[in-house]
């Protein structure tokens, strides 16, 4: 999709004069788990912006968050190797044949990095002098001010802005208004990168889809998805639920006691049941996998059961997956086969032990070759790639298929009805 579908107020990085200027680029390279890159897709997706900045004579400083190094209860920040940007830097050095410098910032054992410091300023001077091709800052969440409020936040925003001449946000997946996504954009001329533009353009296909529109959504927490689920129910012609979200819906609709579903979530889900009454948008997947424990695959204590049996019983142990046979249900096949657009942000089962439901879902969606298919979320893409590699690879080049780098961002945009209300995007449309 072209830039013509973008809000004309959005400042795009192609419009900036970058020659000889230092460009601070916020990316979403949050792909490191346990010190290793699990899937480089999010890194590769930003290469268009990196090449674009280089073509325009810009000198790039990159920054991303990795993981959650800050303890929510204590506020302490641990700068652990497993959440370092170094694996990303090594990948980019090999991919781009570039000289990349990571500043060795001083670390407080409890508060993380207090300021970029002299090491960062020296790295930027080396960049300006063409001694290196790129600077990559340490994990933004290692900096004390990144998610803080008050003077620490203000100080970090000023320090980061002082490093560069321009700011480019290419991290649509990082939609929270933190220093590196929002505050810096208020202090420098700020622009949307190539990936950001592509994500925004493809969101139009979710918000104004070709009908019939089928949404597929799953999640480990029901309470965090209430708003997006309500908005998606209103927009979609049919909904398929998976994971704990489906379990919670079943518990609320049939007053079942299901392992892992809290009474509070079951009560919350009654609103969704009421919303669907008379509309029947939510497809019931008639067979599920029940297990005595969440690790039932290991000890063999799991079996497939029908919803009828669960309703007679009034309870279930843990529902850990959807039985692939559910996708042979006549109504499910009709809905999937006639869909004009899919939005899929779902892993159906408890991974890694129970994957058959997810694989059946991805294969069934891929079988509808006419439909637009929009996949959102790192977990969804990771499992789609692992379970259906052929379909995943075909989707990379298919005109009607798009892989969003951030599922949470898409859900937030669906809830608001527009991506331009998200603060890191909105600030790119305001005067610097």
KOLGULUM-564449 format. One line per 4 residues: number of its first residue (from 1); their letters; for each residue x, y, z of C-alpha. Coordinates in nm, 2 decimals. Example, Ala and Ser with C-alpha at 12.3 -4.5 7.8 and 13.67 -1.06 7.14 Angstrom:
<rokes>
1	AS	1.23 -0.45 0.78 ~ 1.37 -0.11 0.71
</rokes>
This chain:
<rokes>
1	XXXX	0.00 0.00 0.00 ~ 0.13 0.35 -0.08 ~ 0.18 0.66 0.12 ~ -0.14 0.81 -0.03
5	XXXX	-0.34 0.63 0.24 ~ -0.14 0.79 0.52 ~ -0.26 1.10 0.71 ~ -0.11 1.39 0.52
9	XXXX	-0.01 1.56 0.85 ~ 0.24 1.27 0.92 ~ 0.59 1.39 0.87 ~ 0.79 1.12 0.67
13	XXXX	1.16 1.08 0.69 ~ 1.19 1.11 0.31 ~ 1.10 1.48 0.36 ~ 1.40 1.56 0.59
17	XXXX	1.73 1.71 0.49 ~ 1.97 1.46 0.65 ~ 2.30 1.53 0.47 ~ 2.58 1.53 0.73
21	XXXX	2.33 1.52 1.02 ~ 2.31 1.27 1.31 ~ 1.98 1.09 1.30 ~ 1.85 0.93 1.62
25	XXXX	1.63 0.63 1.51 ~ 1.40 0.44 1.75 ~ 1.35 0.09 1.63 ~ 1.17 -0.21 1.77
29	XXXX	1.45 -0.47 1.78 ~ 1.30 -0.65 2.08 ~ 1.39 -0.99 1.95 ~ 1.65 -1.11 2.21
33	XXXX	1.55 -1.39 2.45 ~ 1.81 -1.53 2.69 ~ 2.09 -1.35 2.51 ~ 2.01 -1.49 2.16
37	XXXX	1.80 -1.36 1.87 ~ 1.49 -1.58 1.83 ~ 1.37 -1.43 1.50 ~ 1.54 -1.14 1.31
41	XXXX	1.22 -1.04 1.13 ~ 1.18 -0.72 1.32 ~ 1.54 -0.62 1.26 ~ 1.51 -0.70 0.88
45	XXXX	1.19 -0.50 0.86 ~ 1.38 -0.18 0.96 ~ 1.65 -0.21 0.70 ~ 1.46 0.00 0.45
49	XXXX	1.48 0.29 0.69 ~ 1.85 0.24 0.77 ~ 1.93 0.23 0.39 ~ 1.71 0.54 0.34
53	XXXX	1.89 0.74 0.61 ~ 2.23 0.64 0.47 ~ 2.13 0.73 0.11 ~ 2.03 1.08 0.24
57	XXXX	2.37 1.13 0.40 ~ 2.24 1.08 0.76 ~ 2.46 0.93 1.04 ~ 2.24 0.69 1.24
61	XXXX	2.22 0.63 1.61 ~ 1.99 0.34 1.68 ~ 1.80 0.26 2.00 ~ 1.56 -0.01 2.11
65	XXXX	1.42 -0.17 2.42 ~ 1.49 -0.54 2.50 ~ 1.28 -0.73 2.75 ~ 1.17 -0.60 3.09
69	XXXX	1.47 -0.53 3.30 ~ 1.29 -0.31 3.55 ~ 1.12 -0.47 3.85 ~ 0.77 -0.32 3.87
73	XXXX	0.75 -0.36 4.25 ~ 1.09 -0.23 4.35 ~ 1.17 -0.01 4.05 ~ 1.52 -0.16 4.04
77	XXXX	1.68 -0.20 3.70 ~ 1.91 -0.49 3.63 ~ 2.14 -0.46 3.33 ~ 2.18 -0.83 3.24
81	XXXX	2.36 -0.98 2.95 ~ 2.05 -1.16 2.84 ~ 1.88 -0.83 2.77 ~ 2.18 -0.66 2.59
85	XXXX	2.16 -0.52 2.24 ~ 2.49 -0.68 2.15 ~ 2.34 -0.98 1.97 ~ 2.14 -0.73 1.75
89	XXXX	2.46 -0.53 1.68 ~ 2.65 -0.85 1.58 ~ 2.36 -0.94 1.35 ~ 2.35 -0.60 1.18
93	XXXX	2.73 -0.59 1.15 ~ 2.71 -0.91 0.95 ~ 2.41 -0.81 0.75 ~ 2.53 -0.46 0.66
97	XXXX	2.91 -0.50 0.68 ~ 2.90 -0.19 0.90 ~ 3.12 -0.07 1.19 ~ 2.88 -0.03 1.48
101	XXXX	2.98 0.12 1.82 ~ 2.80 0.05 2.14 ~ 2.89 0.30 2.42 ~ 3.01 0.15 2.74
105	XXXX	2.79 0.35 2.98 ~ 2.84 0.35 3.35 ~ 2.58 0.13 3.53 ~ 2.44 0.18 3.88
109	XXXX	2.37 -0.17 4.03 ~ 2.01 -0.07 4.13 ~ 1.91 0.22 3.91 ~ 2.06 0.11 3.58
113	XXXX	2.22 0.38 3.35 ~ 2.17 0.72 3.50 ~ 2.27 0.92 3.19 ~ 2.42 0.85 2.84
117	XXXX	2.74 1.01 2.97 ~ 3.08 1.08 2.82 ~ 3.11 0.74 2.65 ~ 2.80 0.81 2.45
121	XXXX	2.91 1.16 2.36 ~ 3.25 1.02 2.24 ~ 3.07 0.76 2.03 ~ 2.87 1.03 1.86
125	XXXX	3.18 1.23 1.79 ~ 3.33 0.92 1.63 ~ 3.01 0.89 1.42 ~ 3.03 1.25 1.31
129	XXXX	3.39 1.20 1.21 ~ 3.31 0.89 1.00 ~ 3.52 0.67 1.22 ~ 3.22 0.43 1.26
133	XXXX	2.91 0.38 1.05 ~ 2.66 0.36 1.32 ~ 2.61 0.40 1.70 ~ 2.38 0.16 1.88
137	XXXX	2.28 0.28 2.23 ~ 2.24 0.03 2.52 ~ 1.89 -0.12 2.59 ~ 1.67 0.19 2.64
141	XXXX	1.50 0.03 2.94 ~ 1.84 0.01 3.11 ~ 1.82 0.39 3.13 ~ 1.67 0.51 3.46
145	XXXX	1.46 0.78 3.29 ~ 1.30 0.58 3.01 ~ 0.99 0.47 3.19 ~ 1.02 0.71 3.48
149	XXXX	0.82 1.02 3.57 ~ 0.97 1.35 3.69 ~ 1.32 1.49 3.67 ~ 1.49 1.16 3.56
153	XXXX	1.26 1.14 3.26 ~ 1.32 1.51 3.16 ~ 1.69 1.47 3.20 ~ 1.71 1.16 2.97
157	XXXX	1.49 1.33 2.71 ~ 1.72 1.63 2.70 ~ 2.04 1.41 2.70 ~ 1.91 1.20 2.40
161	XXXX	1.79 1.50 2.21 ~ 2.13 1.67 2.25 ~ 2.30 1.37 2.07 ~ 2.13 1.42 1.74
165	XXXX	1.99 1.67 1.48 ~ 1.68 1.47 1.38 ~ 1.46 1.19 1.52 ~ 1.30 0.91 1.32
169	XXXX	1.05 0.67 1.48 ~ 1.05 0.33 1.31 ~ 0.91 0.14 1.60 ~ 0.53 0.11 1.56
173	XXXX	0.55 -0.20 1.78 ~ 0.66 0.02 2.07 ~ 0.34 0.22 2.12 ~ 0.37 0.33 2.48
177	XXXX	0.47 0.69 2.53 ~ 0.82 0.65 2.68 ~ 1.12 0.88 2.65 ~ 1.26 0.71 2.35
181	XXXX	0.93 0.70 2.16 ~ 0.76 1.02 2.26 ~ 0.96 1.27 2.47 ~ 1.25 1.29 2.22
185	XXXX	1.01 1.35 1.93 ~ 0.89 1.67 2.11 ~ 1.25 1.81 2.13 ~ 1.38 1.73 1.77
189	XXXX	1.24 1.76 1.42 ~ 1.07 1.41 1.41 ~ 0.97 1.19 1.13 ~ 0.81 0.85 1.06
193	XXXX	1.05 0.58 0.92 ~ 0.97 0.35 0.63 ~ 0.85 0.06 0.85 ~ 0.63 0.29 1.06
197	XXXX	0.47 0.42 0.74 ~ 0.41 0.06 0.61 ~ 0.25 -0.05 0.94 ~ 0.02 0.25 0.94
201	XXXX	-0.08 0.20 0.58 ~ -0.16 -0.17 0.63 ~ -0.36 -0.09 0.94 ~ -0.61 0.07 0.71
205	XXXX	-0.68 -0.28 0.58 ~ -0.77 -0.38 0.94 ~ -0.98 -0.08 1.02 ~ -1.15 -0.07 0.68
209	XXXX	-1.13 -0.43 0.57 ~ -1.26 -0.61 0.26 ~ -1.57 -0.80 0.39 ~ -1.64 -1.05 0.53
213	XXXX	-1.39 -0.96 0.80 ~ -1.28 -1.25 1.03 ~ -1.08 -1.16 1.34 ~ -0.88 -1.43 1.52
217	XXXX	-0.75 -1.33 1.87 ~ -0.60 -1.51 2.16 ~ -0.41 -1.42 2.47 ~ -0.29 -1.53 2.81
221	XXXX	-0.48 -1.25 2.99 ~ -0.84 -1.17 2.93 ~ -0.86 -0.84 3.13 ~ -0.59 -0.67 2.91
225	XXXX	-0.78 -0.75 2.59 ~ -1.13 -0.63 2.68 ~ -1.12 -0.30 2.50 ~ -0.96 -0.43 2.17
229	XXXX	-1.19 -0.73 2.18 ~ -1.50 -0.52 2.22 ~ -1.39 -0.30 1.92 ~ -1.29 -0.60 1.71
233	XXXX	-1.63 -0.76 1.78 ~ -1.80 -0.45 1.65 ~ -1.59 -0.44 1.33 ~ -1.58 -0.81 1.25
237	XXXX	-1.83 -1.03 1.07 ~ -1.70 -1.33 1.27 ~ -1.46 -1.39 1.56 ~ -1.25 -1.69 1.65
241	XXXX	-1.10 -1.69 2.00 ~ -0.82 -1.90 2.13 ~ -0.61 -1.96 2.44 ~ -0.72 -1.83 2.78
245	XXXX	-0.95 -1.59 2.60 ~ -1.16 -1.87 2.46 ~ -1.15 -2.05 2.79 ~ -1.28 -1.74 2.97
249	XXXX	-1.55 -1.69 2.71 ~ -1.67 -2.05 2.75 ~ -1.67 -2.02 3.13 ~ -1.88 -1.71 3.11
253	XXXX	-2.13 -1.84 2.85 ~ -2.19 -2.18 3.01 ~ -2.11 -2.10 3.37 ~ -1.82 -2.35 3.37
257	XXXX	-1.53 -2.38 3.62 ~ -1.22 -2.41 3.40 ~ -0.86 -2.43 3.54 ~ -0.67 -2.11 3.50
261	XXXX	-0.99 -1.89 3.46 ~ -1.04 -1.66 3.76 ~ -1.40 -1.58 3.88 ~ -1.32 -1.21 3.81
265	XXXX	-1.23 -1.28 3.44 ~ -1.53 -1.50 3.40 ~ -1.75 -1.21 3.53 ~ -1.58 -0.97 3.29
269	XXXX	-1.64 -1.20 3.00 ~ -2.01 -1.20 3.06 ~ -2.02 -0.86 2.89 ~ -1.88 -1.02 2.57
273	XXXX	-2.14 -1.30 2.59 ~ -2.41 -1.04 2.62 ~ -2.26 -0.84 2.33 ~ -2.27 -1.14 2.11
277	XXXX	-2.63 -1.24 2.20 ~ -2.84 -1.24 1.89 ~ -2.54 -1.16 1.67 ~ -2.36 -1.50 1.69
281	XXXX	-2.03 -1.35 1.56 ~ -1.82 -1.56 1.79 ~ -1.76 -1.91 1.64 ~ -1.77 -2.20 1.88
285	XXXX	-1.49 -2.44 1.82 ~ -1.67 -2.76 1.93 ~ -1.37 -2.98 2.04 ~ -1.09 -2.88 2.28
289	XXXX	-0.80 -3.05 2.44 ~ -0.83 -3.09 2.82 ~ -0.53 -3.17 3.05 ~ -0.50 -3.24 3.42
293	XXXX	-0.19 -3.01 3.42 ~ -0.05 -2.74 3.20 ~ 0.23 -2.98 3.11 ~ -0.01 -3.26 3.02
297	XXXX	0.18 -3.34 2.70 ~ 0.48 -3.45 2.91 ~ 0.29 -3.69 3.14 ~ 0.03 -3.79 2.89
301	XXXX	-0.27 -3.68 3.10 ~ -0.46 -3.50 2.83 ~ -0.75 -3.58 2.59 ~ -0.99 -3.42 2.35
305	XXXX	-1.34 -3.34 2.47 ~ -1.65 -3.19 2.32 ~ -1.82 -2.87 2.45 ~ -2.13 -3.08 2.51
309	XXXX	-1.94 -3.30 2.76 ~ -1.80 -3.00 2.94 ~ -2.14 -2.84 2.97 ~ -2.28 -3.16 3.12
313	XXXX	-1.99 -3.17 3.36 ~ -2.00 -2.81 3.44 ~ -1.62 -2.80 3.48 ~ -1.29 -2.87 3.31
317	XXXX	-0.93 -2.91 3.43 ~ -0.71 -2.70 3.20 ~ -0.81 -2.64 2.84 ~ -0.47 -2.63 2.67
321	XXXX	-0.56 -2.62 2.30 ~ -0.83 -2.64 2.03 ~ -0.86 -2.98 1.87 ~ -0.78 -2.94 1.49
325	XXXX	-1.10 -3.13 1.42 ~ -1.29 -2.81 1.53 ~ -1.18 -2.65 1.21 ~ -1.37 -2.92 1.01
329	XXXX	-1.70 -2.79 1.17 ~ -1.93 -2.68 0.88 ~ -1.99 -2.32 1.00 ~ -1.62 -2.27 1.07
333	XXXX	-1.52 -2.39 0.73 ~ -1.79 -2.17 0.56 ~ -1.67 -1.86 0.75 ~ -1.31 -1.91 0.69
337	XXXX	-1.36 -2.01 0.32 ~ -1.57 -1.70 0.24 ~ -1.36 -1.44 0.43 ~ -1.24 -1.13 0.25
341	XXXX	-0.99 -1.03 0.52 ~ -0.83 -1.21 0.82 ~ -0.67 -1.04 1.11 ~ -0.48 -1.30 1.31
345	XXXX	-0.33 -1.23 1.64 ~ -0.34 -1.57 1.80 ~ -0.16 -1.87 1.93 ~ -0.44 -2.12 2.00
349	XXXX	-0.27 -2.35 2.25 ~ -0.04 -2.36 2.54 ~ 0.31 -2.36 2.38 ~ 0.53 -2.54 2.32
353	XXXX	0.35 -2.85 2.43 ~ 0.02 -2.80 2.25 ~ 0.06 -2.66 1.89 ~ -0.18 -2.86 1.68
357	XXXX	-0.47 -2.60 1.71 ~ -0.25 -2.32 1.59 ~ -0.11 -2.51 1.30 ~ -0.46 -2.61 1.19
361	XXXX	-0.57 -2.24 1.21 ~ -0.28 -2.11 1.01 ~ -0.32 -2.37 0.74 ~ -0.69 -2.31 0.71
365	XXXX	-0.64 -1.93 0.67 ~ -0.37 -1.99 0.41 ~ -0.61 -2.21 0.22 ~ -0.83 -1.91 0.14
369	XXXX	-0.60 -1.76 -0.13 ~ -0.83 -1.47 -0.22 ~ -0.85 -1.32 0.13 ~ -0.62 -1.05 0.26
373	XXXX	-0.43 -1.19 0.56 ~ -0.29 -0.96 0.82 ~ -0.09 -1.12 1.11 ~ 0.00 -0.93 1.42
377	XXXX	0.23 -0.99 1.71 ~ 0.58 -1.15 1.76 ~ 0.44 -1.47 1.92 ~ 0.20 -1.52 1.63
381	XXXX	0.46 -1.47 1.37 ~ 0.71 -1.69 1.55 ~ 0.47 -1.98 1.58 ~ 0.34 -1.94 1.22
385	XXXX	0.69 -1.95 1.09 ~ 0.78 -2.25 1.30 ~ 0.46 -2.45 1.23 ~ 0.39 -2.36 0.87
389	XXXX	0.72 -2.24 0.72 ~ 0.60 -2.28 0.36 ~ 0.29 -2.07 0.41 ~ 0.49 -1.81 0.61
393	XXXX	0.75 -1.77 0.34 ~ 0.49 -1.74 0.07 ~ 0.32 -1.47 0.27 ~ 0.64 -1.26 0.27
397	XXXX	0.60 -1.20 -0.10 ~ 0.22 -1.22 -0.13 ~ 0.06 -0.88 -0.21 ~ -0.25 -0.96 0.01
401	XXXX	-0.05 -1.07 0.32 ~ 0.12 -0.85 0.58 ~ 0.31 -0.92 0.90 ~ 0.28 -0.65 1.16
405	XXXX	0.58 -0.62 1.39 ~ 0.37 -0.54 1.70 ~ 0.04 -0.71 1.79 ~ -0.02 -0.48 2.09
409	XXXX	0.01 -0.17 1.88 ~ -0.25 -0.31 1.63 ~ -0.49 -0.39 1.91 ~ -0.45 -0.05 2.06
413	XXXX	-0.52 0.11 1.72 ~ -0.83 -0.11 1.67 ~ -0.96 -0.01 2.02 ~ -0.91 0.36 1.94
417	XXXX	-1.04 0.32 1.58 ~ -0.73 0.49 1.44 ~ -0.35 0.45 1.48 ~ -0.30 0.83 1.48
421	XXXX	-0.42 0.86 1.84 ~ -0.13 0.66 1.97 ~ 0.10 0.91 2.14 ~ 0.42 0.82 1.96
425	XXXX	0.24 0.85 1.62 ~ 0.04 1.16 1.71 ~ 0.36 1.35 1.81 ~ 0.50 1.29 1.45
429	XXXX	0.21 1.50 1.32 ~ 0.27 1.80 1.55 ~ 0.51 2.09 1.50 ~ 0.86 2.02 1.63
</rokes>
